[in-house]
Amino acid sequence: MAEILSGKPVAAALCEALREETEKMKENGLLPTLCVVRLGEDPSDLAYEKGIMKRAGTVGVQVVNRVLPVDTDADTLAAVLKELSEDDSIHGVLLFRPLPKALRPFETKIIAALDPRKDVDGMTDGSAAGVFLRKPLGFAPCTPSACMEILRYYDIDPAGKHAVVVGRSPVVGRPLSMLLLHKNATVTVCHTRTADLPAMTKQAEILVAAAGCEGMLGEEHIAPGAVVLDVGVNWSETLGRYVGDVRFDEAEAASAVTPVPGGVGAVTTAILLRNVVQAAKNQQENI
Ligand code: NAP
């Protein structure tokens, strides 16, 4: 039976450490502050925002909201990000995405207006360069960082292990493969053009499922003893609940597996807040 790698204690430990850190920062007059930028009233954005505010309050991070009309144009949104980048009272900025359809063609230009030092969600080119070059430019996106934090918390050292990442998106698979490489894993990245997916994933000592396909990985993909991180969050019409990319009941051969929900997703908000605290420290030290 595989060990369940719950995200909840990982998030709790991160939040406890953050609480202690923000206490000390406040004694020095520094209040780490995140600005959440939202366009319109999308229910999933509102739910995420509520979750961030609740958790931020418990760790001593201030959250301010900038709500813009859903039909805001690209120049106006870019100007808001530029203004927040120049505002010394704001340490981190989170722009909810996906953006409204009309803005998507301009996403690159809009995001370029944000200073990577405040890019606590890792969406700028500066942050991507930082991940690639292993330099403190911006931040890695929260989900890959959450995966790495789960491995760290459960004492799973990627060094020397073969990690197979299924998915190569700029927000999950690609940065995660870099973070694993930085920790000295040998990394294989799979995608829709991978010729024989089970042959690849069966080699994994650490298997990351980040494809966004309900239950696409099962017994035939998982090597005995593998650690399985399931990043997928998929709404299952048949089950009427969210499920991962891994058929959980077929992961018995694994040594450990993250559940969905309650695994990787449970850690991402804590990572976001950790990034805000780090951004505040960096900005105070002028990094
Ligand atoms: P995405 O942009 O759609 O990328 C999916 C990636 O998976 C692509 O690289 C795609 O390959 C690959 N892929 C899709 N189907 C595949 C298949 N059948 N075989 C092999 N590769 C396949 O998705 P994403 O934004 O990275 O998100 C991935 C999943 O993570 C989604 O379920 C999303 O909801 C979830 N997610 C979770 C969190 C969290 O906090 N837990 C955060 C963000 C995302 P190609 O490049 O060839 O198209």
Residues whose N, C-alpha, C, O or C-beta is under 5 A from the ligand:
A	BS01	NAP	T143 V166 G167 R168 S169 V171 V172 G173 C190 H191 T192 R193 A210 A211 G212 C213 V231 G232 V233 N234 V264 G265 T268
